[in-house]
Amino acid sequence: MLQQEADLTAGHGILRYSGLIAVSAPTVEELDAAVAAIEQAAIQASCETRLLVGQQAAAFTAAALPLCRRV
């Protein structure tokens, strides 16, 4: 919250982005490794991830349709 207040004071607006990442792999082990790699990259980029197993359609609808809708 303090960082957000500092950003607002500096003239930056409040924006939130949502992105969907689809991960597939030939084996469960490779899938787990790919998910772990993406989660690590997201942490390094200061991004939050949420694992959506079997919820891809609902996540896409909430994140993209209609635009400007809360997730």
Backbone as ProteinMPNN parsed JSONL, in Angstrom:
{"seq_chain_A": "MLQQEADLTAGHGILRYSGLIAVSAPTVEELDAAVAAIEQAAIQASCETRLLVGQQAAAFTAAALPLCRRV", "coords_chain_A": {"N_chain_A": [[0.812, -1.187, 0.0], [1.956, 1.25, 0.735], [3.8, 1.585, -1.318], [2.059, 1.924, -3.459], [0.835, 4.361, -2.756], [3.071, 6.032, -2.893], [3.623, 5.839, -5.619], [1.276, 7.003, -6.676], [1.564, 9.592, -5.684], [3.777, 10.326, -7.134], [2.64, 10.704, -9.554], [1.725, 8.571, -11.029], [-0.84, 6.437, -12.318], [-3.458, 4.164, -11.168], [-3.3, 0.99, -12.246], [-4.211, -2.238, -13.311], [-3.222, -5.316, -14.546], [-4.202, -8.252, -16.258], [-3.265, -11.449, -17.189], [-3.243, -14.435, -19.09], [-1.711, -17.555, -19.006], [-1.047, -20.341, -20.807], [-0.085, -23.639, -20.222], [1.407, -26.531, -21.381], [2.437, -29.956, -21.582], [4.148, -33.012, -22.397], [4.301, -34.92, -20.328], [3.354, -35.433, -16.87], [5.375, -34.793, -15.07], [7.026, -33.083, -16.569], [5.199, -31.068, -17.003], [4.792, -30.113, -14.384], [7.38, -29.115, -13.931], [7.511, -27.098, -15.87], [5.467, -25.374, -15.015], [6.527, -24.615, -12.537], [8.794, -23.213, -13.416], [7.618, -21.055, -14.751], [6.222, -19.869, -12.638], [8.405, -19.081, -11.049], [9.651, -17.229, -12.754], [7.626, -15.319, -12.835], [7.593, -14.436, -10.179], [10.105, -13.216, -10.071], [9.572, -11.111, -11.748], [7.892, -9.615, -10.26], [5.193, -10.352, -10.299], [1.948, -11.733, -9.704], [0.771, -15.038, -9.53], [-1.823, -17.383, -10.281], [-2.937, -20.615, -10.06], [-4.995, -22.205, -12.295], [-6.654, -24.815, -12.637], [-8.536, -26.536, -14.859], [-10.235, -24.38, -15.065], [-10.074, -22.652, -17.17], [-11.824, -21.525, -19.119], [-13.637, -19.999, -17.561], [-11.8, -18.259, -16.354], [-10.774, -16.891, -18.577], [-13.1, -15.613, -19.452], [-13.645, -13.959, -17.236], [-11.344, -12.375, -17.208], [-11.123, -11.203, -19.727], [-13.561, -10.733, -21.073], [-16.508, -9.024, -20.485], [-14.472, -6.21, -21.448], [-12.667, -4.284, -18.999], [-13.783, -5.239, -16.643], [-14.047, -6.318, -13.273], [-11.772, -8.722, -11.908]], "CA_chain_A": [[0.0, 0.0, 0.0], [2.848, 2.403, 0.758], [4.354, 1.742, -2.67], [0.983, 2.467, -4.287], [0.707, 5.775, -2.414], [4.238, 6.723, -3.446], [3.42, 5.897, -7.068], [0.239, 8.002, -6.932], [2.169, 10.904, -5.409], [4.7, 10.597, -8.234], [1.865, 10.97, -10.763], [1.339, 7.343, -11.725], [-2.214, 6.014, -12.074], [-3.661, 2.796, -10.699], [-3.622, 0.072, -13.332], [-4.0, -3.661, -13.032], [-3.225, -6.124, -15.746], [-4.428, -9.687, -16.106], [-2.785, -12.23, -18.315], [-3.435, -15.881, -18.977], [-0.609, -18.34, -19.554], [-1.408, -21.751, -20.981], [1.094, -24.496, -20.15], [1.146, -27.937, -21.692], [3.651, -30.774, -21.627], [3.814, -34.413, -22.685], [4.196, -35.726, -19.116], [3.013, -34.682, -15.658], [6.618, -34.277, -14.501], [7.435, -31.933, -17.371], [4.219, -30.023, -16.74], [5.138, -29.543, -13.075], [8.619, -28.343, -14.089], [7.187, -25.897, -16.643], [4.698, -24.492, -14.132], [7.475, -24.069, -11.555], [9.639, -22.236, -14.099], [6.799, -19.867, -14.997], [5.985, -19.233, -11.336], [9.66, -18.435, -10.641], [9.821, -16.043, -13.603], [6.628, -14.34, -12.403], [8.078, -13.877, -8.918], [11.215, -12.314, -10.395], [8.994, -9.943, -12.414], [6.94, -9.032, -9.299], [3.834, -10.668, -10.739], [1.236, -12.745, -8.932], [0.186, -16.094, -10.362], [-2.848, -18.25, -9.693], [-3.09, -21.83, -10.841], [-6.404, -22.421, -12.632], [-6.788, -26.135, -13.235], [-9.897, -26.784, -15.31], [-11.026, -23.154, -14.986], [-9.576, -21.769, -18.197], [-12.919, -20.776, -19.75], [-14.116, -19.004, -16.599], [-10.744, -17.256, -16.178], [-10.744, -16.059, -19.781], [-14.294, -14.773, -19.431], [-13.489, -12.941, -16.192], [-10.215, -11.491, -17.484], [-11.132, -10.542, -21.042], [-14.886, -10.431, -21.62], [-16.233, -7.812, -21.26], [-13.295, -5.46, -20.993], [-12.793, -3.389, -17.847], [-14.581, -5.882, -15.601], [-13.194, -6.805, -12.181], [-11.411, -10.142, -11.908]], "C_chain_A": [[0.857, 1.253, 0.0], [3.456, 2.668, -0.617], [3.308, 2.355, -3.591], [0.794, 3.959, -4.016], [1.87, 6.583, -2.967], [4.103, 6.876, -4.964], [2.38, 6.947, -7.436], [0.776, 9.417, -6.73], [3.105, 11.305, -6.544], [3.969, 10.833, -9.552], [1.456, 9.747, -11.551], [-0.104, 6.981, -11.37], [-2.268, 4.583, -11.572], [-4.112, 1.954, -11.884], [-3.375, -1.35, -12.866], [-4.138, -4.42, -14.333], [-3.522, -7.562, -15.376], [-3.919, -10.363, -17.362], [-3.027, -13.7, -18.056], [-2.277, -16.583, -19.669], [-1.066, -19.786, -19.63], [-0.119, -22.573, -21.011], [0.664, -25.915, -20.485], [2.484, -28.662, -21.802], [3.245, -32.223, -21.872], [3.677, -35.298, -21.451], [3.858, -34.825, -17.928], [4.267, -34.061, -15.045], [7.092, -33.039, -15.254], [6.468, -30.764, -17.183], [4.523, -29.332, -15.419], [6.386, -28.667, -13.169], [8.348, -27.042, -14.844], [6.412, -24.891, -15.799], [5.621, -23.844, -13.105], [8.359, -23.006, -12.188], [8.871, -20.937, -14.353], [6.527, -19.133, -13.691], [7.234, -18.5, -10.856], [9.902, -17.169, -11.454], [8.845, -14.941, -13.192], [7.065, -13.671, -11.105], [9.192, -12.872, -9.186], [10.719, -11.035, -11.061], [7.973, -9.232, -11.532], [5.488, -9.195, -9.753], [3.254, -11.762, -9.85], [0.665, -13.774, -9.892], [-0.87, -16.847, -9.563], [-3.017, -19.439, -10.619], [-4.573, -22.098, -11.045], [-6.535, -23.754, -13.367], [-8.253, -26.364, -13.59], [-10.798, -25.564, -15.261], [-10.649, -22.169, -16.087], [-10.695, -20.928, -18.823], [-13.445, -19.684, -18.823], [-13.083, -17.903, -16.402], [-10.673, -16.337, -17.383], [-11.935, -15.116, -19.801], [-14.15, -13.649, -18.412], [-12.412, -11.934, -16.55], [-10.375, -10.684, -18.772], [-12.513, -10.108, -21.524], [-15.848, -10.076, -20.514], [-15.032, -7.078, -20.677], [-13.654, -4.565, -19.826], [-13.691, -3.956, -16.74], [-13.636, -6.404, -14.519], [-12.968, -8.294, -12.28], [-11.509, -10.654, -10.505]], "O_chain_A": [[0.518, 2.227, -0.672], [3.61, 3.817, -1.031], [3.631, 3.213, -4.413], [0.612, 4.737, -4.953], [1.678, 7.696, -3.456], [4.434, 7.923, -5.52], [2.567, 7.699, -8.393], [0.479, 10.323, -7.508], [3.213, 12.486, -6.878], [4.604, 11.131, -10.563], [0.893, 9.875, -12.638], [-0.537, 7.2, -10.239], [-1.259, 3.878, -11.551], [-5.179, 2.185, -12.452], [-2.437, -1.619, -12.116], [-5.06, -4.188, -15.116], [-3.136, -8.031, -14.305], [-4.134, -9.877, -18.472], [-3.014, -14.145, -16.909], [-1.913, -16.235, -20.792], [-1.431, -20.381, -18.617], [0.82, -22.243, -21.735], [-0.314, -26.43, -19.943], [3.519, -28.056, -22.079], [2.113, -32.609, -21.58], [3.004, -36.328, -21.511], [4.053, -33.611, -17.979], [4.226, -32.932, -14.556], [7.512, -32.059, -14.64], [6.881, -29.605, -17.203], [4.513, -28.103, -15.342], [6.445, -27.6, -12.558], [8.897, -25.997, -14.493], [6.675, -23.691, -15.863], [5.504, -22.649, -12.834], [8.646, -21.992, -11.552], [9.417, -19.847, -14.186], [6.594, -17.905, -13.644], [7.127, -17.403, -10.307], [10.313, -16.147, -10.905], [9.2, -13.763, -13.2], [6.917, -12.458, -10.956], [9.215, -11.795, -8.591], [11.363, -9.991, -10.956], [7.263, -8.342, -12.002], [4.67, -8.286, -9.606], [3.978, -12.603, -9.318], [0.136, -13.421, -10.946], [-0.809, -16.93, -8.337], [-3.218, -19.277, -11.822], [-5.325, -22.207, -10.077], [-6.525, -23.79, -14.598], [-9.112, -26.382, -12.708], [-12.013, -25.697, -15.401], [-10.885, -20.969, -15.945], [-10.514, -19.729, -19.032], [-13.673, -18.558, -19.264], [-13.447, -16.732, -16.295], [-10.526, -15.125, -17.227], [-11.789, -13.94, -20.133], [-14.499, -12.504, -18.701], [-12.547, -10.752, -16.23], [-9.816, -9.593, -18.89], [-12.607, -9.18, -22.326], [-15.968, -10.892, -19.6], [-14.639, -7.319, -19.535], [-14.8, -4.141, -19.681], [-14.291, -3.193, -15.983], [-12.542, -6.879, -14.827], [-13.857, -9.043, -12.685], [-11.25, -11.832, -10.258]]}, "name": "protein", "num_of_chains": 1, "seq": "MLQQEADLTAGHGILRYSGLIAVSAPTVEELDAAVAAIEQAAIQASCETRLLVGQQAAAFTAAALPLCRRV"}
